[in-house]
Amino acid sequence: MLIVLSPAKSLDYDTPPSTDIHTKPDFIARSAELIDVLKQKSPAQIATLMGISDQLAALNVGRYAAWSRKFTAKNSKQAVLAFNGDVYEGLDAASLSVRQLDYVQSHVRILSGLYGVLRPLDLMQPYRLEMGTRLQNPRGKDLYAFWGEDVAKALSAELAGHKSRVLVNLASEEYFKVVKPKSLDAKVISPVFEDWKGGKYKIISFYAKRARGLMARYAALKNVSQAEKLKSFDLDGYAFDDSVSSETSWVFRRRIAE
């Protein structure tokens, strides 16, 4: 069983990592191709391409310029500890034990516009490049064309070593599109997290993102190897609702006081 997560826009390279254990990304040469394309763009062009402020664009142009094929403790940090958004607040990898981090390293993969797919403890240099960015590149009109079938093949190869050939999709639609599920040699299960609000259950983005991280954390805490056991997920008051779930879409609901 593998769990896939989206990355986060927010990064934390100031807090010292909670572990020295690290690995290197598998697609460094491919990432370098994208960096070469990005280095040719001005801050104004990056701002337009990504729909970000001039200040953020300038920051990231500097990141592209500094990016190196050599990953060290000085220029990079483990991906799961560097990402700092809602999903990663739920996962809270810094508080996991060595054994739990080992589980995450074996069972979780992070999809990335620049790196394709990352193991949690892969060293990562800071960047911003969302998967949906329409970055013209030598392989096509956008990042989906650039990565092609490579992410699906990498995940299928990983799953070949697992007893349970199931991919648990805790990524966003934008990122999971790069997986190309039809090319994936595995069953895909997509958990859905809903909260009660305004008289009905609905997906609330902030809570849903955090719950994705919480489910990955739950899997690590419980050493889950069979996806079916994720139906027992109960962190932060969520519970599996069989009545609205299907074989591949598992709905978890929570009702808290409004």
Disulfide bonds with the S-S distance in Angstrom:
none
